[in-house]
Amino acid sequence: MNCTTTPATTTHSTMASSVPRLDTAGIAALLGCTRQHVTSRVTKRVDFPRPYINVSRRTRYWRTSDVLKWMGGK
């Protein structure tokens, strides 16, 4: 498996730093799949939560609570 288990810790604002968040590698680690699978398939599902922070087209973060809620509802 080509996944990292450490969620992103980059801070973009004071408010954003207090919210636990995941990047695509963190989501991949939770799901037990590759980051590439998360990027190309999972995040494009209509039922997957929208990103919490869009830094750029390639760098996005999701609230950990939103992703966990989505995982519980699948």
N, CA, C and O atoms as a Tripos MOL2 file, in Angstrom:
@<TRIPOS>MOLECULE
protein
  296   295    74     0     0
PROTEIN
NO_CHARGES

@<TRIPOS>ATOM
      1 N           0.8520   -1.1660    0.0000 N.3       1 MET1
      2 CA          0.0000    0.0000    0.0000 C.3       1 MET1
      3 C           0.9000    1.2330    0.0000 C.2       1 MET1
      4 O           1.9200    1.2730    0.6890 O.2       1 MET1
      5 N           0.5120    2.2260   -0.7740 N.am      2 ASN2
      6 CA          1.3170    3.4290   -0.9260 C.3       2 ASN2
      7 C           0.6270    4.6110   -0.2600 C.2       2 ASN2
      8 O           0.3550    5.6200   -0.9100 O.2       2 ASN2
      9 N           0.3430    4.4900    1.0400 N.am      3 CYS3
     10 CA         -0.3970    5.5270    1.7580 C.3       3 CYS3
     11 C           0.3970    6.0160    2.9540 C.2       3 CYS3
     12 O           1.1740    5.2720    3.5530 O.2       3 CYS3
     13 N           0.1920    7.2560    3.2830 N.am      4 THR4
     14 CA          0.7670    7.8070    4.5020 C.3       4 THR4
     15 C          -0.3280    7.8840    5.5540 C.2       4 THR4
     16 O          -1.4930    8.0960    5.2170 O.2       4 THR4
     17 N           0.0250    7.7180    6.8110 N.am      5 THR5
     18 CA         -0.9970    7.7190    7.8570 C.3       5 THR5
     19 C          -1.0760    9.0320    8.6040 C.2       5 THR5
     20 O          -1.9000    9.1780    9.5080 O.2       5 THR5
     21 N          -0.2370    9.9910    8.2460 N.am      6 THR6
     22 CA         -0.2340   11.2700    8.9400 C.3       6 THR6
     23 C          -1.0480   12.2960    8.1830 C.2       6 THR6
     24 O          -0.7090   12.6110    7.0430 O.2       6 THR6
     25 N          -2.1120   12.8340    8.7680 N.am      7 PRO7
     26 CA         -2.8950   13.8780    8.0950 C.3       7 PRO7
     27 C          -2.0550   15.1310    7.8950 C.2       7 PRO7
     28 O          -1.0790   15.3540    8.6110 O.2       7 PRO7
     29 N          -2.4290   15.9290    6.9390 N.am      8 ALA8
     30 CA         -1.7250   17.1770    6.6610 C.3       8 ALA8
     31 C          -1.8290   18.1150    7.8550 C.2       8 ALA8
     32 O          -2.8510   18.1520    8.5400 O.2       8 ALA8
     33 N          -0.7630   18.8720    8.0970 N.am      9 THR9
     34 CA         -0.7760   19.7830    9.2290 C.3       9 THR9
     35 C          -0.4900   21.2180    8.8160 C.2       9 THR9
     36 O          -0.2260   22.0580    9.6770 O.2       9 THR9
     37 N          -0.5350   21.5200    7.5390 N.am     10 THR10
     38 CA         -0.2780   22.8700    7.0660 C.3      10 THR10
     39 C          -1.3870   23.7940    7.5430 C.2      10 THR10
     40 O          -2.5680   23.4680    7.4290 O.2      10 THR10
     41 N          -1.0040   24.9480    8.0780 N.am     11 THR11
     42 CA         -1.9700   25.9100    8.5980 C.3      11 THR11
     43 C          -2.1300   27.0510    7.6060 C.2      11 THR11
     44 O          -1.1450   27.6550    7.1810 O.2      11 THR11
     45 N          -3.3790   27.3470    7.2360 N.am     12 HIS12
     46 CA         -3.6530   28.4280    6.2980 C.3      12 HIS12
     47 C          -4.3530   29.6040    6.9600 C.2      12 HIS12
     48 O          -4.3590   30.7080    6.4160 O.2      12 HIS12
     49 N          -4.9330   29.3820    8.1090 N.am     13 SER13
     50 CA         -5.5170   30.4660    8.8890 C.3      13 SER13
     51 C          -5.7030   29.9780   10.3170 C.2      13 SER13
     52 O          -5.6300   28.7770   10.5780 O.2      13 SER13
     53 N          -5.9330   30.8700   11.2130 N.am     14 THR14
     54 CA         -6.1180   30.4970   12.6130 C.3      14 THR14
     55 C          -7.3320   29.6020   12.7720 C.2      14 THR14
     56 O          -7.2760   28.6130   13.5030 O.2      14 THR14
     57 N          -8.4200   29.9270   12.1080 N.am     15 MET15
     58 CA         -9.6330   29.1340   12.2080 C.3      15 MET15
     59 C          -9.4360   27.7360   11.6340 C.2      15 MET15
     60 O          -9.8770   26.7550   12.2320 O.2      15 MET15
     61 N          -8.7820   27.6360   10.4910 N.am     16 ALA16
     62 CA         -8.5720   26.3490    9.8420 C.3      16 ALA16
     63 C          -7.6700   25.4450   10.6690 C.2      16 ALA16
     64 O          -7.8210   24.2240   10.6220 O.2      16 ALA16
     65 N          -6.7410   26.0110   11.4220 N.am     17 SER17
     66 CA         -5.7990   25.1950   12.1730 C.3      17 SER17
     67 C          -6.4650   24.4480   13.3190 C.2      17 SER17
     68 O          -5.9260   23.4440   13.7860 O.2      17 SER17
     69 N          -7.6160   24.9070   13.7840 N.am     18 SER18
     70 CA         -8.2780   24.2540   14.8980 C.3      18 SER18
     71 C          -9.2080   23.1300   14.4550 C.2      18 SER18
     72 O          -9.7430   22.4100   15.2980 O.2      18 SER18
     73 N          -9.4080   22.9680   13.1600 N.am     19 VAL19
     74 CA        -10.3030   21.9420   12.6370 C.3      19 VAL19
     75 C          -9.4740   20.7570   12.1570 C.2      19 VAL19
     76 O          -8.6350   20.9190   11.2710 O.2      19 VAL19
     77 N          -9.6920   19.5530   12.7300 N.am     20 PRO20
     78 CA         -8.9620   18.3800   12.2320 C.3      20 PRO20
     79 C          -9.3190   18.1370   10.7650 C.2      20 PRO20
     80 O         -10.4930   18.0900   10.3970 O.2      20 PRO20
     81 N          -8.2910   17.9850    9.9400 N.am     21 ARG21
     82 CA         -8.5380   17.8390    8.5070 C.3      21 ARG21
     83 C          -7.6150   16.8050    7.8950 C.2      21 ARG21
     84 O          -6.5750   16.4570    8.4560 O.2      21 ARG21
     85 N          -8.0220   16.3190    6.7230 N.am     22 LEU22
     86 CA         -7.2870   15.2980    5.9910 C.3      22 LEU22
     87 C          -7.0090   15.7590    4.5750 C.2      22 LEU22
     88 O          -7.8250   16.4510    3.9670 O.2      22 LEU22
     89 N          -5.8640   15.3780    4.0540 N.am     23 ASP23
     90 CA         -5.6060   15.5490    2.6280 C.3      23 ASP23
     91 C          -5.9180   14.2120    1.9500 C.2      23 ASP23
     92 O          -6.4060   13.2930    2.6080 O.2      23 ASP23
     93 N          -5.6460   14.0890    0.6580 N.am     24 THR24
     94 CA         -5.9780   12.8460   -0.0460 C.3      24 THR24
     95 C          -5.1760   11.6650    0.4880 C.2      24 THR24
     96 O          -5.6820   10.5430    0.5110 O.2      24 THR24
     97 N          -3.9450   11.8920    0.9140 N.am     25 ALA25
     98 CA         -3.1490   10.7980    1.4800 C.3      25 ALA25
     99 C          -3.7470   10.3120    2.7990 C.2      25 ALA25
    100 O          -3.7580    9.1100    3.0660 O.2      25 ALA25
    101 N          -4.2390   11.2240    3.6180 N.am     26 GLY26
    102 CA         -4.8820   10.8510    4.8720 C.3      26 GLY26
    103 C          -6.1730   10.0780    4.6520 C.2      26 GLY26
    104 O          -6.4650    9.1240    5.3720 O.2      26 GLY26
    105 N          -6.9410   10.4950    3.6550 N.am     27 ILE27
    106 CA         -8.1750    9.7790    3.3140 C.3      27 ILE27
    107 C          -7.8340    8.3810    2.8170 C.2      27 ILE27
    108 O          -8.5040    7.4110    3.1710 O.2      27 ILE27
    109 N          -6.7950    8.2770    1.9990 N.am     28 ALA28
    110 CA         -6.3640    6.9740    1.4880 C.3      28 ALA28
    111 C          -5.9690    6.0400    2.6260 C.2      28 ALA28
    112 O          -6.2920    4.8520    2.5990 O.2      28 ALA28
    113 N          -5.2770    6.5720    3.6170 N.am     29 ALA29
    114 CA         -4.8770    5.7600    4.7630 C.3      29 ALA29
    115 C          -6.1050    5.2450    5.5230 C.2      29 ALA29
    116 O          -6.1300    4.0910    5.9510 O.2      29 ALA29
    117 N          -7.1150    6.0930    5.6880 N.am     30 LEU30
    118 CA         -8.3420    5.6660    6.3690 C.3      30 LEU30
    119 C          -9.0710    4.5750    5.5930 C.2      30 LEU30
    120 O          -9.6000    3.6300    6.1790 O.2      30 LEU30
    121 N          -9.0940    4.7150    4.2780 N.am     31 LEU31
    122 CA         -9.8190    3.7630    3.4320 C.3      31 LEU31
    123 C          -9.0060    2.5170    3.0930 C.2      31 LEU31
    124 O          -9.5640    1.5070    2.6620 O.2      31 LEU31
    125 N          -7.6880    2.5860    3.2880 N.am     32 GLY32
    126 CA         -6.8340    1.4450    2.9480 C.3      32 GLY32
    127 C          -6.6050    1.3000    1.4560 C.2      32 GLY32
    128 O          -6.5400    0.1850    0.9380 O.2      32 GLY32
    129 N          -6.4840    2.4240    0.7620 N.am     33 CYS33
    130 CA         -6.2470    2.4080   -0.6730 C.3      33 CYS33
    131 C          -5.1500    3.4070   -1.0130 C.2      33 CYS33
    132 O          -4.5510    4.0010   -0.1170 O.2      33 CYS33
    133 N          -4.8850    3.5920   -2.2930 N.am     34 THR34
    134 CA         -3.8330    4.5270   -2.6900 C.3      34 THR34
    135 C          -4.3640    5.9500   -2.7840 C.2      34 THR34
    136 O          -5.5640    6.1710   -2.9460 O.2      34 THR34
    137 N          -3.4640    6.8980   -2.6790 N.am     35 ARG35
    138 CA         -3.8140    8.3060   -2.8330 C.3      35 ARG35
    139 C          -4.3670    8.5530   -4.2340 C.2      35 ARG35
    140 O          -5.3000    9.3370   -4.4110 O.2      35 ARG35
    141 N          -3.7960    7.8890   -5.2130 N.am     36 GLN36
    142 CA         -4.2590    8.0530   -6.5870 C.3      36 GLN36
    143 C          -5.7170    7.6070   -6.7400 C.2      36 GLN36
    144 O          -6.4780    8.2340   -7.4760 O.2      36 GLN36
    145 N          -6.1060    6.5380   -6.0580 N.am     37 HIS37
    146 CA         -7.5010    6.0740   -6.1140 C.3      37 HIS37
    147 C          -8.4320    7.1110   -5.4920 C.2      37 HIS37
    148 O          -9.5120    7.3810   -6.0180 O.2      37 HIS37
    149 N          -8.0100    7.6840   -4.3810 N.am     38 VAL38
    150 CA         -8.8230    8.7210   -3.7290 C.3      38 VAL38
    151 C          -8.9890    9.9090   -4.6650 C.2      38 VAL38
    152 O         -10.0960   10.4230   -4.8260 O.2      38 VAL38
    153 N          -7.8930   10.3490   -5.2870 N.am     39 THR39
    154 CA         -7.9300   11.5090   -6.1810 C.3      39 THR39
    155 C          -8.7860   11.2480   -7.4190 C.2      39 THR39
    156 O          -9.5770   12.1020   -7.8160 O.2      39 THR39
    157 N          -8.6340   10.0930   -8.0190 N.am     40 SER40
    158 CA         -9.3160    9.8420   -9.2920 C.3      40 SER40
    159 C         -10.7350    9.3040   -9.1480 C.2      40 SER40
    160 O         -11.5400    9.4730  -10.0630 O.2      40 SER40
    161 N         -11.0670    8.6630   -8.0320 N.am     41 ARG41
    162 CA        -12.3830    8.0450   -7.9080 C.3      41 ARG41
    163 C         -13.1980    8.5370   -6.7110 C.2      41 ARG41
    164 O         -14.3210    9.0140   -6.8790 O.2      41 ARG41
    165 N         -12.6460    8.4260   -5.5240 N.am     42 VAL42
    166 CA        -13.4210    8.6710   -4.2980 C.3      42 VAL42
    167 C         -13.8930   10.1130   -4.1990 C.2      42 VAL42
    168 O         -15.0750   10.3570   -3.9570 O.2      42 VAL42
    169 N         -12.9930   11.0720   -4.3810 N.am     43 THR43
    170 CA        -13.3800   12.4830   -4.2060 C.3      43 THR43
    171 C         -14.3150   12.9770   -5.2980 C.2      43 THR43
    172 O         -14.8900   14.0580   -5.1720 O.2      43 THR43
    173 N         -14.4760   12.2110   -6.3580 N.am     44 LYS44
    174 CA        -15.3870   12.5960   -7.4450 C.3      44 LYS44
    175 C         -16.7840   12.0150   -7.2840 C.2      44 LYS44
    176 O         -17.6730   12.3010   -8.0860 O.2      44 LYS44
    177 N         -16.9810   11.2040   -6.2580 N.am     45 ARG45
    178 CA        -18.3160   10.6520   -6.0060 C.3      45 ARG45
    179 C         -19.2610   11.7800   -5.5830 C.2      45 ARG45
    180 O         -18.8610   12.6940   -4.8620 O.2      45 ARG45
    181 N         -20.4950   11.7090   -6.0290 N.am     46 VAL46
    182 CA        -21.4570   12.7590   -5.6830 C.3      46 VAL46
    183 C         -21.8050   12.7660   -4.2000 C.2      46 VAL46
    184 O         -22.2090   13.7970   -3.6640 O.2      46 VAL46
    185 N         -21.6510   11.6180   -3.5280 N.am     47 ASP47
    186 CA        -21.9870   11.5490   -2.1070 C.3      47 ASP47
    187 C         -20.7850   11.8480   -1.1970 C.2      47 ASP47
    188 O         -20.9320   11.8590    0.0250 O.2      47 ASP47
    189 N         -19.6090   12.0890   -1.7710 N.am     48 PHE48
    190 CA        -18.4300   12.4010   -0.9610 C.3      48 PHE48
    191 C         -18.4810   13.8680   -0.5500 C.2      48 PHE48
    192 O         -18.8860   14.7150   -1.3460 O.2      48 PHE48
    193 N         -18.0720   14.1870    0.6940 N.am     49 PRO49
    194 CA        -18.1360   15.5830    1.1570 C.3      49 PRO49
    195 C         -17.2800   16.5240    0.3110 C.2      49 PRO49
    196 O         -16.2620   16.1230   -0.2520 O.2      49 PRO49
    197 N         -17.7040   17.7500    0.2360 N.am     50 ARG50
    198 CA        -16.9310   18.7720   -0.4830 C.3      50 ARG50
    199 C         -15.7220   19.1500    0.3610 C.2      50 ARG50
    200 O         -15.7760   19.0630    1.5880 O.2      50 ARG50
    201 N         -14.6280   19.5690   -0.2820 N.am     51 PRO51
    202 CA        -13.4410   19.9710    0.4860 C.3      51 PRO51
    203 C         -13.7500   21.1410    1.4200 C.2      51 PRO51
    204 O         -14.5560   22.0150    1.0990 O.2      51 PRO51
    205 N         -13.1040   21.1380    2.5640 N.am     52 TYR52
    206 CA        -13.2220   22.2120    3.5420 C.3      52 TYR52
    207 C         -12.3440   23.3910    3.1220 C.2      52 TYR52
    208 O         -12.7390   24.5490    3.2530 O.2      52 TYR52
    209 N         -11.1510   23.0820    2.6180 N.am     53 ILE53
    210 CA        -10.2050   24.1040    2.1700 C.3      53 ILE53
    211 C          -9.7120   23.7290    0.7840 C.2      53 ILE53
    212 O          -9.2350   22.6150    0.5710 O.2      53 ILE53
    213 N          -9.8270   24.6590   -0.1590 N.am     54 ASN54
    214 CA         -9.2590   24.5020   -1.4900 C.3      54 ASN54
    215 C          -8.0610   25.4370   -1.6010 C.2      54 ASN54
    216 O          -8.2230   26.6240   -1.8830 O.2      54 ASN54
    217 N          -6.8730   24.9140   -1.3840 N.am     55 VAL55
    218 CA         -5.6750   25.7280   -1.4900 C.3      55 VAL55
    219 C          -5.3820   25.9850   -2.9640 C.2      55 VAL55
    220 O          -5.0510   27.1000   -3.3660 O.2      55 VAL55
    221 N          -5.5130   24.9310   -3.7520 N.am     56 SER56
    222 CA         -5.3270   25.0120   -5.1980 C.3      56 SER56
    223 C          -6.0960   23.8470   -5.8050 C.2      56 SER56
    224 O          -6.7700   23.1040   -5.0910 O.2      56 SER56
    225 N          -5.9980   23.6900   -7.0950 N.am     57 ARG57
    226 CA         -6.6990   22.5840   -7.7510 C.3      57 ARG57
    227 C          -6.1540   21.2340   -7.2830 C.2      57 ARG57
    228 O          -6.8840   20.2430   -7.2640 O.2      57 ARG57
    229 N          -4.8850   21.1940   -6.9090 N.am     58 ARG58
    230 CA         -4.2540   19.9430   -6.5000 C.3      58 ARG58
    231 C          -4.1490   19.7710   -4.9900 C.2      58 ARG58
    232 O          -3.8800   18.6660   -4.5180 O.2      58 ARG58
    233 N          -4.3530   20.8250   -4.2340 N.am     59 THR59
    234 CA         -4.2200   20.7560   -2.7790 C.3      59 THR59
    235 C          -5.5390   21.1230   -2.1250 C.2      59 THR59
    236 O          -5.9780   22.2730   -2.1620 O.2      59 THR59
    237 N          -6.1640   20.1060   -1.5210 N.am     60 ARG60
    238 CA         -7.4550   20.2930   -0.8690 C.3      60 ARG60
    239 C          -7.4570   19.5440    0.4540 C.2      60 ARG60
    240 O          -6.7360   18.5610    0.6270 O.2      60 ARG60
    241 N          -8.2750   20.0190    1.3850 N.am     61 TYR61
    242 CA         -8.4010   19.3870    2.6850 C.3      61 TYR61
    243 C          -9.8730   19.2010    3.0070 C.2      61 TYR61
    244 O         -10.7080   20.0470    2.6850 O.2      61 TYR61
    245 N         -10.1780   18.0790    3.6500 N.am     62 TRP62
    246 CA        -11.5290   17.7590    4.0850 C.3      62 TRP62
    247 C         -11.5490   17.6760    5.5940 C.2      62 TRP62
    248 O         -10.5650   17.2690    6.2110 O.2      62 TRP62
    249 N         -12.6760   18.0650    6.1990 N.am     63 ARG63
    250 CA        -12.8370   17.8900    7.6460 C.3      63 ARG63
    251 C         -12.8240   16.3910    7.9370 C.2      63 ARG63
    252 O         -13.4850   15.6060    7.2570 O.2      63 ARG63
    253 N         -12.0760   16.0180    8.9410 N.am     64 THR64
    254 CA        -12.0180   14.6110    9.3330 C.3      64 THR64
    255 C         -13.4050   14.1100    9.7050 C.2      64 THR64
    256 O         -13.7750   12.9900    9.3510 O.2      64 THR64
    257 N         -14.1720   14.9250   10.4130 N.am     65 SER65
    258 CA        -15.5200   14.5110   10.8310 C.3      65 SER65
    259 C         -16.4280   14.2530    9.6310 C.2      65 SER65
    260 O         -17.2380   13.3270    9.6660 O.2      65 SER65
    261 N         -16.3090   15.0570    8.5630 N.am     66 ASP66
    262 CA        -17.1300   14.8500    7.3590 C.3      66 ASP66
    263 C         -16.7780   13.5330    6.6750 C.2      66 ASP66
    264 O         -17.6610   12.8030    6.2270 O.2      66 ASP66
    265 N         -15.4900   13.2380    6.5990 N.am     67 VAL67
    266 CA        -15.0440   12.0010    5.9420 C.3      67 VAL67
    267 C         -15.4780   10.7890    6.7610 C.2      67 VAL67
    268 O         -15.9460    9.7970    6.2000 O.2      67 VAL67
    269 N         -15.3270   10.8620    8.0790 N.am     68 LEU68
    270 CA        -15.7400    9.7460    8.9270 C.3      68 LEU68
    271 C         -17.2470    9.5240    8.8570 C.2      68 LEU68
    272 O         -17.7050    8.3820    8.8430 O.2      68 LEU68
    273 N         -18.0190   10.6050    8.8130 N.am     69 LYS69
    274 CA        -19.4650   10.4910    8.6780 C.3      69 LYS69
    275 C         -19.8160    9.8250    7.3400 C.2      69 LYS69
    276 O         -20.6910    8.9610    7.2840 O.2      69 LYS69
    277 N         -19.1320   10.2300    6.2670 N.am     70 TRP70
    278 CA        -19.3570    9.6260    4.9610 C.3      70 TRP70
    279 C         -19.0230    8.1300    4.9950 C.2      70 TRP70
    280 O         -19.7610    7.3100    4.4480 O.2      70 TRP70
    281 N         -17.9170    7.7860    5.6370 N.am     71 MET71
    282 CA        -17.5220    6.3760    5.7200 C.3      71 MET71
    283 C         -18.5600    5.5620    6.4770 C.2      71 MET71
    284 O         -18.8140    4.4110    6.1220 O.2      71 MET71
    285 N         -19.1630    6.1330    7.5100 N.am     72 GLY72
    286 CA        -20.1720    5.4330    8.2920 C.3      72 GLY72
    287 C         -21.4810    5.2550    7.5520 C.2      72 GLY72
    288 O         -22.2450    4.3400    7.8570 O.2      72 GLY72
    289 N         -21.7510    6.1160    6.5830 N.am     73 GLY73
    290 CA        -23.0010    6.0570    5.8550 C.3      73 GLY73
    291 C         -22.9630    5.2370    4.5790 C.2      73 GLY73
    292 O         -23.9890    5.0530    3.9230 O.2      73 GLY73
    293 N         -21.7800    4.7410    4.2250 N.am     74 LYS74
    294 CA        -21.6570    3.9820    2.9690 C.3      74 LYS74
    295 C         -22.3410    2.6600    3.0600 C.2      74 LYS74
    296 O         -22.3360    1.8950    2.0960 O.2      74 LYS74
@<TRIPOS>BOND
     1     1     2 1
     2     2     3 1
     3     3     4 2
     4     3     5 am
     5     5     6 1
     6     6     7 1
     7     7     8 2
     8     7     9 am
     9     9    10 1
    10    10    11 1
    11    11    12 2
    12    11    13 am
    13    13    14 1
    14    14    15 1
    15    15    16 2
    16    15    17 am
    17    17    18 1
    18    18    19 1
    19    19    20 2
    20    19    21 am
    21    21    22 1
    22    22    23 1
    23    23    24 2
    24    23    25 am
    25    25    26 1
    26    26    27 1
    27    27    28 2
    28    27    29 am
    29    29    30 1
    30    30    31 1
    31    31    32 2
    32    31    33 am
    33    33    34 1
    34    34    35 1
    35    35    36 2
    36    35    37 am
    37    37    38 1
    38    38    39 1
    39    39    40 2
    40    39    41 am
    41    41    42 1
    42    42    43 1
    43    43    44 2
    44    43    45 am
    45    45    46 1
    46    46    47 1
    47    47    48 2
    48    47    49 am
    49    49    50 1
    50    50    51 1
    51    51    52 2
    52    51    53 am
    53    53    54 1
    54    54    55 1
    55    55    56 2
    56    55    57 am
    57    57    58 1
    58    58    59 1
    59    59    60 2
    60    59    61 am
    61    61    62 1
    62    62    63 1
    63    63    64 2
    64    63    65 am
    65    65    66 1
    66    66    67 1
    67    67    68 2
    68    67    69 am
    69    69    70 1
    70    70    71 1
    71    71    72 2
    72    71    73 am
    73    73    74 1
    74    74    75 1
    75    75    76 2
    76    75    77 am
    77    77    78 1
    78    78    79 1
    79    79    80 2
    80    79    81 am
    81    81    82 1
    82    82    83 1
    83    83    84 2
    84    83    85 am
    85    85    86 1
    86    86    87 1
    87    87    88 2
    88    87    89 am
    89    89    90 1
    90    90    91 1
    91    91    92 2
    92    91    93 am
    93    93    94 1
    94    94    95 1
    95    95    96 2
    96    95    97 am
    97    97    98 1
    98    98    99 1
    99    99   100 2
   100    99   101 am
   101   101   102 1
   102   102   103 1
   103   103   104 2
   104   103   105 am
   105   105   106 1
   106   106   107 1
   107   107   108 2
   108   107   109 am
   109   109   110 1
   110   110   111 1
   111   111   112 2
   112   111   113 am
   113   113   114 1
   114   114   115 1
   115   115   116 2
   116   115   117 am
   117   117   118 1
   118   118   119 1
   119   119   120 2
   120   119   121 am
   121   121   122 1
   122   122   123 1
   123   123   124 2
   124   123   125 am
   125   125   126 1
   126   126   127 1
   127   127   128 2
   128   127   129 am
   129   129   130 1
   130   130   131 1
   131   131   132 2
   132   131   133 am
   133   133   134 1
   134   134   135 1
   135   135   136 2
   136   135   137 am
   137   137   138 1
   138   138   139 1
   139   139   140 2
   140   139   141 am
   141   141   142 1
   142   142   143 1
   143   143   144 2
   144   143   145 am
   145   145   146 1
   146   146   147 1
   147   147   148 2
   148   147   149 am
   149   149   150 1
   150   150   151 1
   151   151   152 2
   152   151   153 am
   153   153   154 1
   154   154   155 1
   155   155   156 2
   156   155   157 am
   157   157   158 1
   158   158   159 1
   159   159   160 2
   160   159   161 am
   161   161   162 1
   162   162   163 1
   163   163   164 2
   164   163   165 am
   165   165   166 1
   166   166   167 1
   167   167   168 2
   168   167   169 am
   169   169   170 1
   170   170   171 1
   171   171   172 2
   172   171   173 am
   173   173   174 1
   174   174   175 1
   175   175   176 2
   176   175   177 am
   177   177   178 1
   178   178   179 1
   179   179   180 2
   180   179   181 am
   181   181   182 1
   182   182   183 1
   183   183   184 2
   184   183   185 am
   185   185   186 1
   186   186   187 1
   187   187   188 2
   188   187   189 am
   189   189   190 1
   190   190   191 1
   191   191   192 2
   192   191   193 am
   193   193   194 1
   194   194   195 1
   195   195   196 2
   196   195   197 am
   197   197   198 1
   198   198   199 1
   199   199   200 2
   200   199   201 am
   201   201   202 1
   202   202   203 1
   203   203   204 2
   204   203   205 am
   205   205   206 1
   206   206   207 1
   207   207   208 2
   208   207   209 am
   209   209   210 1
   210   210   211 1
   211   211   212 2
   212   211   213 am
   213   213   214 1
   214   214   215 1
   215   215   216 2
   216   215   217 am
   217   217   218 1
   218   218   219 1
   219   219   220 2
   220   219   221 am
   221   221   222 1
   222   222   223 1
   223   223   224 2
   224   223   225 am
   225   225   226 1
   226   226   227 1
   227   227   228 2
   228   227   229 am
   229   229   230 1
   230   230   231 1
   231   231   232 2
   232   231   233 am
   233   233   234 1
   234   234   235 1
   235   235   236 2
   236   235   237 am
   237   237   238 1
   238   238   239 1
   239   239   240 2
   240   239   241 am
   241   241   242 1
   242   242   243 1
   243   243   244 2
   244   243   245 am
   245   245   246 1
   246   246   247 1
   247   247   248 2
   248   247   249 am
   249   249   250 1
   250   250   251 1
   251   251   252 2
   252   251   253 am
   253   253   254 1
   254   254   255 1
   255   255   256 2
   256   255   257 am
   257   257   258 1
   258   258   259 1
   259   259   260 2
   260   259   261 am
   261   261   262 1
   262   262   263 1
   263   263   264 2
   264   263   265 am
   265   265   266 1
   266   266   267 1
   267   267   268 2
   268   267   269 am
   269   269   270 1
   270   270   271 1
   271   271   272 2
   272   271   273 am
   273   273   274 1
   274   274   275 1
   275   275   276 2
   276   275   277 am
   277   277   278 1
   278   278   279 1
   279   279   280 2
   280   279   281 am
   281   281   282 1
   282   282   283 1
   283   283   284 2
   284   283   285 am
   285   285   286 1
   286   286   287 1
   287   287   288 2
   288   287   289 am
   289   289   290 1
   290   290   291 1
   291   291   292 2
   292   291   293 am
   293   293   294 1
   294   294   295 1
   295   295   296 2
@<TRIPOS>SUBSTRUCTURE
     1 MET1         2 RESIDUE 1 A MET
     2 ASN2         6 RESIDUE 1 A ASN
     3 CYS3        10 RESIDUE 1 A CYS
     4 THR4        14 RESIDUE 1 A THR
     5 THR5        18 RESIDUE 1 A THR
     6 THR6        22 RESIDUE 1 A THR
     7 PRO7        26 RESIDUE 1 A PRO
     8 ALA8        30 RESIDUE 1 A ALA
     9 THR9        34 RESIDUE 1 A THR
    10 THR10       38 RESIDUE 1 A THR
    11 THR11       42 RESIDUE 1 A THR
    12 HIS12       46 RESIDUE 1 A HIS
    13 SER13       50 RESIDUE 1 A SER
    14 THR14       54 RESIDUE 1 A THR
    15 MET15       58 RESIDUE 1 A MET
    16 ALA16       62 RESIDUE 1 A ALA
    17 SER17       66 RESIDUE 1 A SER
    18 SER18       70 RESIDUE 1 A SER
    19 VAL19       74 RESIDUE 1 A VAL
    20 PRO20       78 RESIDUE 1 A PRO
    21 ARG21       82 RESIDUE 1 A ARG
    22 LEU22       86 RESIDUE 1 A LEU
    23 ASP23       90 RESIDUE 1 A ASP
    24 THR24       94 RESIDUE 1 A THR
    25 ALA25       98 RESIDUE 1 A ALA
    26 GLY26      102 RESIDUE 1 A GLY
    27 ILE27      106 RESIDUE 1 A ILE
    28 ALA28      110 RESIDUE 1 A ALA
    29 ALA29      114 RESIDUE 1 A ALA
    30 LEU30      118 RESIDUE 1 A LEU
    31 LEU31      122 RESIDUE 1 A LEU
    32 GLY32      126 RESIDUE 1 A GLY
    33 CYS33      130 RESIDUE 1 A CYS
    34 THR34      134 RESIDUE 1 A THR
    35 ARG35      138 RESIDUE 1 A ARG
    36 GLN36      142 RESIDUE 1 A GLN
    37 HIS37      146 RESIDUE 1 A HIS
    38 VAL38      150 RESIDUE 1 A VAL
    39 THR39      154 RESIDUE 1 A THR
    40 SER40      158 RESIDUE 1 A SER
    41 ARG41      162 RESIDUE 1 A ARG
    42 VAL42      166 RESIDUE 1 A VAL
    43 THR43      170 RESIDUE 1 A THR
    44 LYS44      174 RESIDUE 1 A LYS
    45 ARG45      178 RESIDUE 1 A ARG
    46 VAL46      182 RESIDUE 1 A VAL
    47 ASP47      186 RESIDUE 1 A ASP
    48 PHE48      190 RESIDUE 1 A PHE
    49 PRO49      194 RESIDUE 1 A PRO
    50 ARG50      198 RESIDUE 1 A ARG
    51 PRO51      202 RESIDUE 1 A PRO
    52 TYR52      206 RESIDUE 1 A TYR
    53 ILE53      210 RESIDUE 1 A ILE
    54 ASN54      214 RESIDUE 1 A ASN
    55 VAL55      218 RESIDUE 1 A VAL
    56 SER56      222 RESIDUE 1 A SER
    57 ARG57      226 RESIDUE 1 A ARG
    58 ARG58      230 RESIDUE 1 A ARG
    59 THR59      234 RESIDUE 1 A THR
    60 ARG60      238 RESIDUE 1 A ARG
    61 TYR61      242 RESIDUE 1 A TYR
    62 TRP62      246 RESIDUE 1 A TRP
    63 ARG63      250 RESIDUE 1 A ARG
    64 THR64      254 RESIDUE 1 A THR
    65 SER65      258 RESIDUE 1 A SER
    66 ASP66      262 RESIDUE 1 A ASP
    67 VAL67      266 RESIDUE 1 A VAL
    68 LEU68      270 RESIDUE 1 A LEU
    69 LYS69      274 RESIDUE 1 A LYS
    70 TRP70      278 RESIDUE 1 A TRP
    71 MET71      282 RESIDUE 1 A MET
    72 GLY72      286 RESIDUE 1 A GLY
    73 GLY73      290 RESIDUE 1 A GLY
    74 LYS74      294 RESIDUE 1 A LYS
